[in-house]
Amino acid sequence: MGLSVVILAAGKGTRMQSNMPKVLHKIAGKSMLQHVIDAAQQLEPEQVIVVAGHEIEQVKASVEQQNILIAEQSEQLGTGHAVDQALPLVTAGNQVLVLYGDVPLISKETLKQLIDAQPNQGLGLLTVKLKDPSGYGRIIRNSEGRVTAIVEQKDASMEQLAINEVNTGILAVGSKNITKWLANIDNNNAQGEYYLTDTIAMAAAEGGVRACHPASAIEVEGVNSRVQLAQLERAYQKQRAEKLMSEGVTLIDPARFDVRGNLSCAADVVIDINVVTEGDVTIGRGTLIGANSIIINSKIGPNCIIKPNSIIEGAVIEADCSVGPFARIRPGTELKQGAFIGNFVETKNAVLGSASKASHLSYIGDAEVGQGVNIGAGVITCNYDGANKHKTVVEDNVFIGSDSQLVAPLKIGKGATIGAGTTVTKDVAAGELCISRVAQKHVEGWQRPVKKQTKKDHEDSK
C-alpha cells in the first residue's frame, strides 16, 4: 500500500494581517508549508497533495518543480471538506496521511510512528496532552481507555472541557475508509462546518482508533498569528542549537543564533552571538565565527578565524585563514590555506593563494592571486570596463603598494613590485618594479583658497 500525504493549506490566516497566505510565512528562512512538505518527503510518499484556497496562485508558485499536486478548496467549509477536495487525486487503496501547512515543526519520527500505529481498517490519530487545552478539540475515551470521539471546544460540555488530551488534527487512514466516512458527516455544529474530527466516531465503531503522541508538544503547535510564528521560530532555533552543542559546538549564547538552512559543524567550532547561517554551510574543526557574521552557502575549513561583522557568501575558505572584521566575501571567492583578508576588504569571483594577504580597504574582483602576495591598503582591481568584466592575474610573491589600481585585463609576473599609488594598465614582467607616479613638486608661497564671505555669513558672525 502506497502513501498519499494530504497537506491542508487553504486558510487565509486573518490574524496574520497579511496579503500572503499564512502557510507561506517563514520559519528559519523557509515557508511553514515547505517545512511540512520536507517532513512528508522523508517518508518517501507516492504523492503529496496540497489543498489550497486563499491566494492559491501564490501557493502553487511556492511549490512548483517539486512534483506536488494541488487540490483547490474554493470555499472554506471546514477540515472535512478540505480533505474531501483532495480525495479525487489520491491513488485508490493508498494510506492517507493528513497534515497541516501551519504546523511546521512536525518530525519524521512522529509521523512514522503514526503511520505504523494505524489499524488496518481503522484510524491512527496524533494526540497530545496540554496544561492549557483551550481552543482544541477534546479526545473522548470510553471506560476501557479507547478513543471514541473528538468534541470541538465550541460544542463541548463542561465535563468535556476539563479533558486535557486534545486533537492535533494529524491522522493516518485508508483512502477507502476516509472517503466513506467523509460522505456521512454533516455541518450541524456551532461553526456550520464539516469537521474531519467527526470521522473519529465512525472509525472507532468500525475499525478502531489508535492514538499516539509526539515526542514534544512543540511539534504540533500551529500558527495563527505573528506572535505564534515568532514563538515557533525560537523553538526551532533552540532545537538546532541544542543539536549543534551536543555535537561539540560552542555557542556563546544559543538564544542569539539563527540557522536558516543546513549547517554542518565539526567539533570545537565556536560561534559567537548574532551569527546567521543561510543555505548550505559547512564549518571545519576549531574554527571561530565572530559576532554578527553572516555565512551563506559557503564552506569554511578548520582552524579559521572569521572576525566580527563579516559577510561570507558562496565562498570556499580553506584551513587556517583569517577573515575580517567587516569583510565582505562574495560568491566565487576561494581563499587558499593561510590566506588573510582584513577589515573592509571585498572579494568577488577571486582566488587568493596560500599565505597571501589583503589586510585592509581593498577590492579584489575577477582575480587570480598567487601565493605569498601582499596587497596593500586601498588596492583595487578595475575589472569592469563599463560593458564587460576582465580578469587580473597576480603571480606568486608579488608586492602591491597601497592605493594602486590594477586595470584588467592584466598580468603581474612572479616577484614583481608595484609602487604605492600606481595605476597599472599593462602587464608587468616577473621581478620588475612598476611605478606610475609623477615627480613630486613643491610650490612655495602657495595660498590655500579662502571661502568668500556672504551677507548671511557676516550676520551670523555678529
Secondary structure, 3 states (H helix, E strand, C coil): CCEEEEEEECCCCHHHCCCCCHHHCEECCEEHHHHHHHHHHCCCCCEEEEEECCCHHHHHHHHCCCCCEEEECCCCCCHHHHHHHHHHHCCCCCEEEEEECCCCCCCHHHHHHHHHHCCCCCEEEEEEECCCCCCCCEEEECCCCCEEEEECHHHCCHHHHCCCEEEEEEEEEEHHHHHHHHCCCCCCCCCCCCCHHHHHHHHHHHCCEEEECCCCHHHHCCCCCHHHHHHHHHHHHHHHHHHHHHCCCEECCCCCEEEEEEEEECCCCEECCCEEEEEEEEECCCCEECCCCEEECCEECCCCEECCCCEEECCEECCCCEECCCCEECCCCEECCCCEEEECCEEEEEEECCCCEEEECCEEEEEEECCCCEECCCCEEECECCCCECCEEECCCCEECCCCEEECCEEECCCCEECCCCEECCCECCCCEECCCCCCCCCCCCCCCCCCCCHHHHHHCC
